[in-house]
Amino acid sequence: MSDKSYQIKENNQVMIQGGEKKVMKKILSVALSTAMAFSMFASVAFGDDALTSQQKFDILKEEGIFTGYPDGTAGLDKEMTRGEFAKVLVELLGLEPIQNKASFNDKNYAAGKWPAPYVEAVYAAGIMEGKNTTKMIFDFNGNITVQEMAKVLVTVQNLEIPSETNNNASNWAKGYVQAAINAGLINSSVNPLANANRTQLVEVAYAIYLAQNKPKVASYDVQEDGKVVEFTLANSEKVKVTLETPLKANVATEVKFTYNNYEYTESVTWVVTAATKIEGVSATNYKELTVNFDGEVDTATAENEDNYKVTGVTFESAKLSDDKRSVTLLVAENSANNLPQQKDAKLEINNVKNSDGSRTFKETITFRAVDTQLPEVTEVVGLGTKAFKVVFSEPVQANTAANISNYKIDGKAISGWVKFTYPNVAFITTDIAVGEHTLSVQGVTDFANFQVKPVDVQFNVAEDTTAPEVVSVKTKDLTKVEVEFNESVKSVDKVYHTSSSRTADKVEIKDNVVVLEFNGDKKLSLGENTIYLQGVKDYSDNSANREAKVTPVLDTTRPVVNDVKVEVEDNATVMTVEFSKDVNLDDIQKRDNFVLKNSKGEVVTDKGFNSGKPVNAPAYVVKDAKTYKNRVEIRSIGKLPAGTYTLEVANIRDTATIGNTMLPQTLTVEVTNSETLQVVRAWVDTTSSNDDLYIDVQFNRAVAVDGNGTALDINKYSYVTGSAYKVFPTKNAPQPSLRNAETVRITLPKKDISADELKGAELRVVNVADLNGNYLTTAQTPIADSVAIPVKSAKATAEDKVTVEFNGNITSVFSSDFYFGTLRGTAGEPKYNDGVTKVEFTLNGKFSDVTNLPLLTTVANPQSSDNLGHKIAKVDGLQITDGIAPKAIEARSVVGDVYVDIEFNEEINVYFTPDAFKVYVNGGEVKVKGATKASANVVRVELEQPFNPTIPGAQVSVPNNKNGKYIVDLEGNAPDTVYESIKY
């Protein structure tokens, strides 16, 4: 080694250290700290390393240790020269390049050439001496071999050279190579004479680099919905950091952490394509509601309008935006109500999936629809010389948009007619010349009753001589086809596919899109179909026959149950099973596909369930005159006891042409028996002699008087007369008050509103809760003009008993008020529950014919009253309904002793379920095959095999019939256990 003083870099300061020993001390301090880092020779690419050689090269290049080729590539498969290796060593070991010196005699080697400073540095440090020390030839352009690299490693680490060797290296290198092999730095199978490639050098350099430097963050992975970030360091170690505040999707955030005494500050962006949350719901008019997500959502579920619900509102469509991040809901043109105006309302979102299916949204969002903008004309398009199209900025009222007098061209009235397409497009048919024109629009009104901002719009008219051309065609399963044209379509004469007999069952034109439906045996085939459209006409009356070929995309997604909701209605527990898509009617009506179990895992055997299977056939949910084919209702008979149940659902197919069958699911069902809050009745007090008018509203239980659900807020009450929606005058009116826990009084000045105006009106109540936080769904009930309490119903429960129901809390009952046909009765104790009072009367005789019950009447001025002192209303004739259970008269053997007939005293219906009917002969059970209605009042039980009815003790029974209701009369009354001896 040379004995020269030499510069090395330490902490970015240039130091002068004299002599070879000091230089080697510095090098060894670096090398010894990384002694085993060079084990790459045993496994060139570190098989357990998370980083590739390319990634390591990129890191080293960023640090200036490596330089890529001029074309930007790393050239990892190429071999490396001795001069290049010298440069890498200098950068890695912190040596200082020596300028203005050329110790070697290589051709083209000079102090001004790029290799010289690095070659001189490693030579001065004693790390590399050159190929020929006598002639001073370094061979900087020659390739470095594995054995030459081994010598450098052994020299840097000051390893002991063994006396015995077993390798095929050159004689001078055998000791160095053996030392490297013994230290585990070189695999004995490596050829020492081979040239080292750049990949091998990158691995060596990277190992040295890591030992000397704080490892950089190579990558990161955001986990657990942005709550955790896992960093991968350059040395392949992983650091998991839990954040106090979760990351926001697609927003760069600084994350700080400490690891191995190194402090890190990294910019982290949680890149989210699929939506993770609902960002908000907004409505700037009363017909459209927009749901915004923070990422993309699944088209099929997002555009299913059944997955969105606002009480009292029917949605016609759900349209997903082009970026798949927002859904616009359009209220149906014939919806009973628009969006609630300027008051809080709730949107229920169910079954909407994000784009990768990792999340299903099920939330209730509060929104307030506020329309403060005038409608505007956003587009006017000439449709040839016979029509033009006007597009408005929001939904507008059809009667105003279709009024031809609201449009003028070039300042002149138009002679023609208007075809309005809900929600916001008007097609005006009129003769119009080629050229530029000015359209003036006024008088068109939106659903906030704002008129369109008067505007003059320039538009151009050109001659149109070409019939509409097909732009695209797409299908939904095998039944629905959408054909898009290059211009607005006025009409289509006929549509069919394959043959003229397979005509479309429905043709709907929406501007330039024609929507077709083919049902039944007219459905499309699985392969390519040709759609024929005859007489496709535009608004210039250009007409042509068009055809389009399409191969249907089948629906192959299985339905799943997303939720089970439980409510109590009419003294029954109602479970609503919500599926992810529409399901097959035949499948849901099969009782075997639903099994209810209690918290112990036992099948439920009463309250309308037999071996866990519902006695009442499950059915689609029908609400607001709409059938929801993705919601199935299972109704018990009587309330199920409160508790935790499981509902097993299986074998349900969707409504796809080739039905997809769900995988079996087990759902947890919580039964609380808490019914929704309801309005029992409302009435206006017209007898008041002071200056105020009173409206009393009675709920079915005590209501909240504070918080969001308070009933004492006048803004939660309004009324509807005819089709007009009105709010109560509040300027001079106090807030509502309580008359008792469940009755609210609204006080209104007579000068602001009259009783006559309220007669025949309906009271509308929203967002009122009971004391347990159960909210009233929007209620609309008639406002009675009398305080008298109506009798709700009367039902005979036995031949000498009648239960009378009143809408109110009746506390005083006079038996002398009531007549039951010609019979009188004695009133029992009034029982008040859930807004209704029941009173059982025991009659002084029996009904002669339970199938022809008499009327309930009262005296002219009844004295029975409620807890507010209101008398009940006079009853002129209320039909007493049949609540009397049918009776079995006898059972007899018939038709070769394979059947048993059970005769009842009135007409009945029968619902056969396995194990409901039992037949015993001589103490042994005979297997029952089925049960049907043989005649009006006879149930016929079919047996698996004949029996001998002459044997004493033959009996037929229907145990627990009252709970299961396998046999009922026409009013649904069920006898208790049926148990009859069989007659021959």
Buried (B, 14 or more C-beta within 10 A) or exposed (E): BEEBEBBBBEEEEEEEBEBBEBBBEBBBEBBEEBBEBBBBBBEBBBEEBBBBBEBBBBBBBEBEBBEEEEEEEBBBEBBBBBBBBBBBBBBBBBBBBBEEBBBBEBEEBEEEBEBBBBBBBBBBBBBBBBBEEEEBBBBBBBBBBBBBBBBBBBBBBEBEEEEEBEBEBBEEBBBBBBBBBBBEBBBEEBEBBEBBBBBBBBBBBBBBBBBEBBBBBBEBEBEEBBBBBBBBBBBBBEBEBEBEEBBBBEEEBEBEBEBEEEEBEBEBBBEBEBBBBBBEBBBBBBBBBBBBBBBBBBEBBBBBBBBBBBBBBBBBBBBBBEEBBBBBBBBBEEBEBBBBBBBBBBBEBBBBBBBEEEBBBBEEBEBBBBBEBBBBBEEBBBBBBBBBBBBBBBBBBBEBBBBBEBBBBEEEEBEBEBBBBBBBBBBBBBEBEEEEBEBBBBEBBBBBEBBBBEEEBEBEBEEBEEBBEBEEBEBBBBBBBBBBBBBBBBBBEBBBBBEEEBBBEEBEBBBBBBBBBBEEEBBBEEEEBEBBBBBBBBBBBBBBEBEBEBEBEBBEBBBBBBBBBBBBEEEBBBBBBBBBBBBBBEBBEBBEBBBBBBEEEEBBBBBBBBBBBBBBEBBBBEBEEEEBBBBBBBBBBBBBEEEEBBBBBBBBBBBBBEBBBBEEBEBEBEBEEBBBBBBBBBBBBBEEEEEBBBBBBBBBBBBBBEEEBBBBBBBBBBBBBEEEBBBBEEEEBBEBEBBEEBBBBBBBBEEEBEBEEBBEBBBBBBBBBBEEEBBBEBBBBEBBBBBBBBBBBBBBBBEBBBBBBBBBBBBEBBBEBBBBBEBBBEBBEBEBEEBBBBBBBEBEEEBEEBEEBBBBBBEEEBEBBBBBEBBBBBBEEBEBBBBBBBEBEEBBBBEEBBBBBBBBBBBBEBBBBEEBBBBBBEEEEBEBBEBEBBEEBBBBBBBEEEBEBEEEEBBBBBBBBBBBBBBBBEBEBBBEEBBBEBEE
